[in-house]
Amino acid sequence: MNATDRTPADLLSSALAADPGRPLVTFYDDATGERVELSVATFANWVAKTANLLQDELSVEPGDRVALLLPAHWQTAVWLLACASVGVIADVAGRPASADAVVSGPEPESLDAARACPGARIALALRPLGGRFPQPPEGFADYAVEVPGQGDRFVPYAPVDPDEPALIVAGREFTGAEVVERARAEATDLGLTGPGSRILSGLPYDTWEGLNAGLYGPLATGGSVVLCRNLDRLGGDALDKRVESERITAISR
């Protein structure tokens, strides 16, 4: 990655310029058997479409706060980078009542909490291949319906300031620059040694450690992540086979 990158969106742009075809996020759900692999180019396309949705359809602006009530999932990673692209604050597991917009997973308790948001509400079915809800939850727009029609390229209305707040997780606020700097500083401890590093993460996204292992660290070092949801359902032999087949170089769980 480039030394001049100051925001998570910068890191993604550099990854796209360097090698758009390499894997960036490979997602497993060990409760359903789902596996999805996204190259840098495919991931960046989802991010661009989601950022356009945020900026043009939901009318969020830099400095606004978006509560993300989502598990560790490839679509959550997309939303984190889309927020960074627009310049809004991604508030992981944040309070919807004080957020400008909310993004919820399909769980009833998550949707109930999200209804406290006075602004825009988006729901994700988290179905394989980004599928739609059979019936959208009342009071929510279905992400899988709204995002396909968005533009494939994104340009923010205003440049994103790396020194403005970009992320809130576990009660701590980070600027975009702090996310990048900390991800780089902690990369070695995660076993991310540079391009070609491939980390398997079974950590949830509700802590910095989970976000760093599951997204920011690999992005900051030119590596990639195998993000595993419900990893505790995978037996030891099956985990060993995954480590071998996915060419894993580091593990966080």
C-alpha positions, 0 to 999 in steps of 0.5 A, spaced: 500 500 500 502 507 499 505 511 504 500 516 502 494 513 504 490 516 509 483 513 510 480 506 509 478 508 502 485 510 500 487 503 502 482 500 497 483 505 491 491 503 492 489 495 492 485 496 486 490 500 482 495 495 484 492 488 483 484 488 482 484 481 480 487 478 487 482 475 492 481 480 498 475 478 502 473 470 502 467 469 506 464 462 510 458 461 514 459 455 517 452 455 519 449 454 512 455 452 508 456 459 504 462 461 501 463 467 497 470 470 494 471 477 492 476 480 488 479 487 490 475 489 483 468 486 485 469 488 493 470 495 490 464 495 486 460 493 491 463 499 495 462 504 490 454 502 489 453 502 497 457 509 497 452 512 492 446 509 495 448 512 502 450 519 498 445 520 493 439 515 496 439 516 503 442 523 503 447 522 508 453 527 509 460 527 512 460 527 519 453 523 519 453 517 523 450 510 521 449 505 526 451 498 523 447 493 527 451 487 523 455 481 524 462 479 521 460 478 514 462 480 507 457 485 506 458 488 513 465 489 510 462 493 504 458 498 508 464 499 513 468 501 506 462 505 503 462 509 510 469 511 509 468 513 502 463 518 503 466 520 510 460 518 514 462 515 521 460 507 521 458 506 528 459 499 529 453 496 534 451 503 535 445 506 538 440 507 532 436 512 536 441 517 535 444 515 529 442 519 522 441 512 519 441 505 521 443 498 517 440 492 520 441 484 519 435 480 519 435 478 526 428 480 529 432 483 535 436 487 531 430 490 526 426 492 533 432 496 535 433 499 528 426 502 528 428 507 533 432 510 528 429 517 526 432 517 519 433 512 513 433 504 515 436 499 511 436 492 512 440 486 509 437 479 508 445 476 509 443 471 504 447 467 499 450 471 494 447 478 497 440 475 496 433 479 497 428 478 503 422 474 501 418 479 504 422 486 506 421 488 513 416 493 515 419 500 515 426 498 512 428 498 505 431 492 502 439 493 501 439 487 495 433 491 492 436 498 492 444 497 491 444 494 484 441 500 480 447 504 483 453 507 479 459 503 479 463 509 480 463 513 486 466 520 487 464 524 494 461 530 493 466 533 498 473 530 499 474 526 505 478 529 511 482 523 514 482 527 521 475 527 522 471 521 525 470 515 521 469 509 526 466 508 532 467 501 535 466 498 543 465 506 545 472 508 542 472 513 536 477 513 531 479 518 525 480 515 518 487 516 519 488 513 526 484 507 523 490 506 517 495 508 522 493 503 527 492 497 522 499 498 519 502 498 526 499 492 528 499 488 522 506 484 524 502 482 531 497 479 526 502 475 522 500 480 516 507 481 513 505 484 506 502 482 500 501 475 499 499 474 507 492 471 508 489 471 515 483 467 517 479 471 522 473 468 526 473 474 530 466 478 531 466 485 528 464 488 535 471 490 537 477 493 534 481 487 534 475 483 530 475 489 525 482 489 524 483 482 523 477 481 519 478 487 514 483 493 516 489 489 517 489 485 510 487 491 507 493 496 510 498 491 508 496 488 501 494 481 504 487 478 504 482 475 509 478 469 510 472 471 514 469 466 518 462 466 521 460 461 526 467 458 526 465 454 532 461 449 528 467 447 524 471 441 527 478 441 528 480 437 522 475 441 517 479 447 520 486 444 518 483 443 511 481 450 510 487 453 512 491 448 507 486 449 502 485 457 503 493 458 503 492 461 510 498 464 513 495 467 520 489 466 524 485 470 529 480 467 533 
